[in-house]
Amino acid sequence: MGPSGGGKSTLLRVIAGLEAPDIGSVDIDGQDLTGVPVRERGVGFCFQHYAPFRHLTVRRNVAFGLEVRRRPKAEIREKVDELLDLVKIAHLADRLPAQLSGGQRQRMALARALAIEPRVLLLDEPFGALDAQVRQQLRVWLRELHEKISVTTVLVTHDQEEAMEVADRLAIINEGRLEQVGGPAEIYDHPENEFVLKFLGPATHLDGEWVRPHDLVIHRDPNLGGQPASVERVTHLGFEVRVDLQLSGGGSCWVQLSRGAANELDLNSGDKVWVARSGITAPSQGLTAAVAL
Amino acid sequence: MTGKWKLPIRIVALGYVALLIVIPVGAVFYQAFRHGFLVAWHAVTTADALHALWLTLLVVLIAVPLDTAFGVGVALILSRRRFPGAWLLDAFVDLPLAVSPVIVGLSLILVYGKTGWFGNWLAARGIQVIFSFPGIVMASAVVALPYVVREVLPVLQEIGTEQEQAAATLGASPFAAFWRITLPSIRRGLAYGVTLTTARVLGEFGGVIVVSGNIAGRTQTLTLFISDSIENLNPVGAYAGAVILALLSLIVLAVLGKENEGRKHRWRSRSEESPSDLEELSLLTTSVSMSPTAH
């Protein structure tokens, strides 16, 4: 995961053998495959725009890898039927790719890549070209499918929510550098640098440090401590409320509150409040809990 | 276009085509059969006429595959590889269209003729290029060289390399990827290019007359036979020969027409059935580039 142009896709293509690395090596299953040509690596690659074979039917697309391996016809047929069932496009087997919707085409590309029983599955922005609703559905579906087929999968995305949802391990890449590798919770809670922190979710500045806006609390009691501030704007965003603050000591920050907490505080622009990190000042943490109830 | 102008424009367009193509070609057919079918038949079944027809077909059979293989190869190189001087190759491909075929013929004589650069070397090995069959094939192949490249290159650029890369990840060798993926993708552009090439080779005159020596019964192609017949006051032979040449071209064009028909049909059925994502639209528009470019 990383911002566009950071080198994610290039790295994926290097793993597949579609690009050659200037330095370093590619090991799969502990085997050095750096000099091995693409066609012998046994990697399943799903292109961002699926790269369907436009002149072949869905069935022939999926069968391609087996056909070039000259497997027996009956075996190919059986295997392809199985895969089409798995990705739920069996009823579209005789269509051309142009007659499929984006999501269907995406699943066809996945079945095609899985047909060769790859050692590793590489997905380049698999949901990038789909609209938001289809993307959400496919994400859940992919996660389930992945539990079924158990092939190590490397998925490239610029969408942190997507990455958090589908991945067991995340690697953050920026400007060609690997910033941090770890589990989603681990990286979110313990970002190693400012870039990772900001990239993974909203961040704001308080007391000279970066902090997540939902880790901040607001209260009206001067005795509870924290930085004095005045409310600049209150924005209601459905289940959450964003409060922009002007700090009395100079600077600004913003706080993410639940709707309940915001209602309880009854904030209006111009109000004098105190803001603190919820983890640092224990009393204010207690207050948030109380307020949230 | 307003309704007021529709009719005049149509008349001008059709009149232009009629004056330049339909009426002259029709006149050739009329002249050929004016004295009856048998007279025309005898005129084109003389030994010289039959040999000219046979030679023309033989030239087509060799020059067209040469130009096809070369054309696809050059189009692949120009679209898939970046190298210094690519623009030069690109420009050279068009040269035969830009210069007169007579110049092509003359340049072949300069290089391969008896006093040419390679003439002695070839003659020493018993190979005669100029005033002989190889020269005719070479001249024909050169003048018809650009068509396949110009038809196939834009299609290759349009389809990109992703499908070939996908084929490679699935285990296809470069040859298998070309055969199973690239070739079917460029098929229509290639068919159109081959058709144009064939038509061009069939009708080639200027380059061939320079290199062939125009020896009746030996190095005379059909176009040369027609020209000779006129000079030798054998109008029926000329017109009947012209009819044969025209028929050959019509056959070639009919094959092209069929190919075009299939293409239109496929587009229609595709646009009707495909789901209406925006993305599908982009796929549809990219295949439009396969339409023939005008020469």
Interface residues (C-beta under 8 A of the other chain):
Chain A: A16 G17 L18 P37 V38 R39 E40 R41 G42 V43 G44 F45 F47 H49 A51 P52 F53 R54 H55 F64 G65 E67 V68 R69 R95 L96 P97 A98 Q99 L100 S101 G102 Q104 R112 A113 A115 I116 A129 D131
Chain B: I159 E162 Q163 Q165 A166 A167 A168 T169 L170 G171 A172 S173 A176 R180 I181 P184 S185 R187 R270 E273 S274 P275 D277 E279 E280 L283 L284 S287
